C-alpha cells in the first residue's frame, strides 16, 4: 500500500530551485489519438473496422489484415501484469532525476501486449498474471502514456511518486482562486480545501461588497484573502509580487456574463466589458503568474503544476442570445490554448473547464437543467486528480460536445433559433 504523502517542509530560501525537465515527447500524428483520449480522461485505442482487432501501438494500417479503416473506440482496459522491472539507471535526464521508476509488460484482455508505467501498489507477478487496469495519462511533456493501476483503488494511491508526476492533485498544494466572491469561486475554494490543499489564496475583486459566505470562508486559517481585480493590471501585478512564487495551482473563476447579441445594440460596451474580464483578465494573470509557475515547475513534490480556466461549453458553440459573451468565451479559449503551449515547456498543465449553465445570479432566467457550483468545483478537483486537459461538466455540455462531433452545423442552427 502506498505510504501517505507527508506535508513537505518549508523550502530553504538559499537552496537552488531545480529547473523543469520533460520526458521524451516525440509522437507520430497517428499517436496523438492517444493524447486526445488522455486529455479528456478516456481510454481509447484503435479498432480495425474490418477484422475487429485492437491495435497498439497506434499505426496507419491494421497489424493483422492491413486494413486502413482504424477507428478510435473505448476498449476494455483490464489486463494482467506479466513482467515487471524497476529502472535504476536512465540516459534520459527526466527519468534519471526520478529513479527508481517501475515499468512492466501487461497483456490486455482486449488483445495487445503493452509496456506501461506500473503503480507501486501493483504486486510483482509470481507465476500467474496479476490483474491490473490500464489508464491513459498525460505526462509532463503533454503526451499520452499508459499507467497500470491496481484492479481496485487502494488507500493513498494518488500519493505515489509516479502518479504525482502525471496528475495535478491539489493535496498539500497552494491554490489561488481569482474571484472568491462569485458562487463558482466560493465552491472551488471549498472543494480545494476538502481535497487537502494546504493554502487557498482567495481573490477579492470588490472589497466594498459584503458576501457572508466569503467572510465565513475567509475565517478558515488555511485561507488568505488577497485583493485581486483581473481588470486592473496594477492589482494583478501587486498580488503576483506578493504570492506569485507560492502559487502551485491557479484557478481562474473571474467571469463576466450578460445577455445580449450584436445587432440589437448601438455600442460595444457589453462586448468590451466581457472581453476585459474574460480575455484580457486571463492575459494579465498569465503575464503576472505564468513565469513564476514555470520557474517552480520542478520544485520538489509540491511543484507548480496546473492552471485552470473555468470557461463555458459556449466557447465551442456560440449562443447568439449572448453573442458578445460567447465571443469572449471563444477568445478566452484561444488564449488558453496559447497559454497551454507556452506552459507545456515547463510541464505545467492547463485545464480548460466547459460547463453548461451554472446556478448563479446571471442565470436566473435560464431554464433547467443547471449545474450547482459545488458540482462543477468537485469535477474540477477530480479533473486535476486525473491529470486531464479538457473537462466537460453536465448533461448540456456533454450533449453539445457529442453533437458537435456528429454535425456541428446542426448545433449552430439549433442554438441560433
N, C-alpha and C positions, 0 to 999 in steps of 0.2 A: 504493500500500500504506500502511496506517495506521502512523504512527510509534509505536513502543512507548512506553507511558506511563512517565514518569520518576518515581522516588520523590520525593514533594513535600518541600520543605524544612520544617523546623520553623516553626510559626507564631510570628510576633512577638506576645508576650502583650499588648502595648498596642494592637494593631490591633483595630478593631471587627469583631465577628463578624456576617457577613451574615445577615439574617433569611430564613427559608424563604418562598418563593413557590411557587405552583402554577399549572399551565396551566389553561385553562377546563375545568370538569368537568361541565357540564350535558349530560345524555343523556336520551333517552326511555327508558321502561321496556322497550320492544322492543329498543333498542340495548344493553341490559345483557346480552343474549345473547352479544354480542362480549366483554364483560367477563368473563363466566363462562368462556368458552373460553380467553381470555388468562390468567386466573388459574390454569388447570390446564395451561397450556403447549400448548394445542391450536390448530389453525387450522380454524375452522368458520364457515360463512356460511349464510344462509337458502337453502333449495332448495324450489322450488314442487313440491308433490306431484302437481299436475295436468299442468303443461307441462314440468317439469324444469329450468326456468331458474334460474340462480343470481342472488341478489339482493344488491345493495349500492348505497347504504347500507341498513341494516335498515328494514323497513317493515311495515305492517299487512296489506297485500294485495300480490299479485304485480304487478309493474310491466308484465307482458306480457299476462296473461289475467285479472287482477283476482281470482284465487282467494285465499281466506283460509287455505288449507292450506299454510302455510310451516313447514318443519321445519329445525332447526339440524343440519347434517351436515358432516363433513370434506369439503373440496373441494381440488382441485389448486391449490397455492399458487404455481405458476410464472407468469411473465408477462414482458412486455417494457417497458422504460423508454422512453417515447415523448416525454417532455418533462421538463426539469429546470430548476430555478431556485434561486438562493441568496438567502435573505432577509437583508437588511442593515438593515432597519428593521421595527419592530413596535410596534403600540399596546398590546400585552399585556406587562405587566411581566415575567412569567416568561421569555418569549422574548427580550425586549429585553436581559435580563441575560445571555443565552446566544448572542447573534448572533456570527458568521453561522450560519444554520441552513438546511440543504438540504432542499427538498421537491420533489416531482415527480409526474408522472402515469404510471400503469402500466396497460397493457392486459393483463388476466389471461387466461391460457389458458382458464379456466372461463367467460369471457364479460364480466364487468363491467369498466369502466374506473374506477380508484380513484386518489385522491390519498393519497400516503404520505410519511413521512419517509424520506429517501434516505441510505443509508450512504455515507461518503466514498470507499469502495473501488468503488462502482458508477460505471463510466466514463460520461462525458457522451455522450448519443446523437448519432451522426453519420450521418445518412441513414437507416439501419435501426435497429430497436429493439435495445437492449442487454438480454440475458437477465438476469433477476433472480428472486429468490424472496421472497415476502412472508411476514411473520410478524406475529402479534399480540403486542404488548407492553402492559403496564400502565404508564401514565405516572405522574408524581408525584402526580396527583390521584386515582389509583386507577382510572382509566378506560382502556378498550382503545383503542389507536391502531395503525395499520398502519406497519410498517417494511419498506422494501425493502432486501434484503441481496444481496451478490454471489451469482451462481449457485453458486459453490463457496466454501468458507471460505477466508479469507485470513489471513496472519500478523497477530497482534495486533488482530484486528477488534473484539474487545470493548473495546479501549482507546480507540476513537473516542468523542469527547465526547458525541455523541447517544446512543450505546449505553450509555455510563456513566450517563447520566441516567435511562435506562429499565430498568436492571438493577442488581444488587447485588453485583457481582463483588468477592470478598474481596481481590483483588490490592492490595497496599500498605496494606491497612486493618488496624486493631487490633481483635481479636476477643476477647470474653470467653466462655469455656466454663464454665458454672456448676459442674458436677460433673466434675472432671477425673480422678477415681479410678474412675469407672464405665467399663465396656468401651465404652459409647457415647461418653462424654466423651473418652476417650483417642483413639478412632478419629476423632472430629470434629476434635480439635486437630491430629492429624497431617494430615488431609485439608486443613485450612485452611492449614497451613504449605506443603504441596505446591502449593496454589493461589496461593501468593505473598503470604500475609498477612504484614504487617510485624511484628506482635507478637501473641502469644497470652497473654492473662491466664487462667491455669489455676486454676480454683477447687478448693480443698482443703477438703471438708466434714468430714474426720476426720483431723486431724493425727496422731492416735495410731496410725493404721492404716498399715502399710507395704505399698506396692504397687511392685514392682520396675519395671514398665513406666512408672509415673508418675514415679519417680525418674530413670529414663533420659531420659524426655521433658523433665523439668524442667531437665536439664543443657544443653539447647539454649539458646544465647544469646538466641534470639528469644522464649523462654518466660519469663514471670514468674508465679510461684506466689502466689496470694492465698488467705488463709483465709476461706472463704465457706460458711456454713451457711444455706440458704434458710429453715430453720425458726426462725432466730434473727434478729429484727428488728435488734438491735444489730450483729450480724455483717454483715448486708447493708448497713446504713447506713454502717458503717466503711469497707467496701470501696468503696461509691459515693462517699464523701467523698474517697477516695484516687485512684481511677481513673475515676470516673464521667464526667469531662469528656473522657476519651480514648477511650472505647468507641464504635466505629463499627458493629460487628455484635455482637449478644448472642445466644448460642445456649444456651437453657435445656435442659440434659440431666439436671437433677435429677429423679429419679423414685423412687416407692415402689411396688413391685409385690409383692403377696402373694395367695395363693389364699384363697378363702372367699366364700360368698354372704352372705345376710342372715338367713334363718330358723334356720340351724344354730348361731348364736352367741347368747350371753346378754349381750353388751355391744356397744358401738360403738367399741371401742378400735381395731380394724383399720380401720374407716372413718375414724376421726379421724386416725390416722397417715397414711393415704393422702391425705386432704384437706389435712393440714398441709403436706405436701411438694408435691403435685401442683397444688393450687389456691391455698392461702394463700401458698405459696412463690413462685408466679408473681406474685401480687398484691404481695408485698413487693418483688420485683425491679422490677416495673413502677413502683411508687411511688418507688423509690430511683433507678433509672436512666432511666426514661422521660422526665422533664422535661429532663435533660441532653442526651439524644439528640435531643429535639425542638429544643432550642436550637442544636445543632450540625448541623441537617439541611441546611444550605446553606453549610457552612464549607469552601469550596474543592472540589477534585476528589475529596478523600477525606472527604467529609461523612459524618455518621452516616446509615446507610442501611437497616438491616434488623434485625428481631427475629425469632428462630427459636424455635419451640416444638416439641420432639420429643414428640408425643402417641402415639396408637395408633389403628388402624382401629376399635378397640372404643370409641372416643369417639363413634362414629356408630352402632354396633350393639353393645349390651351383651352381655357374656359372663357368664351367670349363675353359672358356677363361680368367677368372680372378680367378684362383684357389687359389692362395695364399691370395688374398684379401678376397675371400669368406670364407676361413678357419679362417681368423682373425675376420670376422664378426660373424661367428658361435661361436668362442671362446669368443668374446665380449658379445654375448647374454647369454652364460653360466655364465660368470662373473656377468652380470647384474642380472640374476636370483638369484645368491648367494647374491648379494648386496640387492636385494628386500627382501629376507628372513631375512637378518641382520637388515635392517632398519624398518621392519614391527613392531618390538618390541617397537619402539618409535612412530609408526604411520606415518612415512614419506613414501610417495608413490613413487614408481619407475615407470616411464612411458617409455616404450620401443616404439620407432617410427620405423615403417617398410615402408619406401617409395620405390617407383620404381625409375627408373633413374631420376636424378635431373639435370637441365640445369646448368652445370658448366664446367670449363676448361677441366677436365679429362674425360668428357662425350661427347667431341666434335664429335666423330665419331659414337656415339650411335644413331641409328635411332629413330625417334619419335614413340610414344608419350613420351615426357619428362616433368617433373614437374618443374614449376617455383619455385625457393627457397621461394618466398613470399607465394605461395600456401601451401607449407609444413609448413612454420612458422605459418601461420594462423590456420592450422589444429592442430598444437601443442598447441596453445593458447586455441582453442576450446576443445581439449582433457583435458587440465588442468582444464578448467572451468566445464567440465562434470565429472571430477574426475575418468577417466578411467586408465587402466594399459597398454593396448596394442592398438596401433594406426596404422592402415594400410592406407597409403595415395596414392591415384592414382589408375587408372584402372589396371595397371600391377600388383601392389601389391594385390589388391582385387582379381584379377583373379587367381594369383598364390595361394593365401590363399584358395580360394574355390576349386581349383583343387587339392591342397594337401590333403584336407579333402576327396575328392572323390577318387583320385587314385595317391598317392604320387610317385609310381614307374613310372607312365606315365610322371609326371613332371620331374623326374630325367633323364629319357631317352631323353625327348624333349630338355631340356636345354643342354644336352651333345652333341647334334648334331651340 
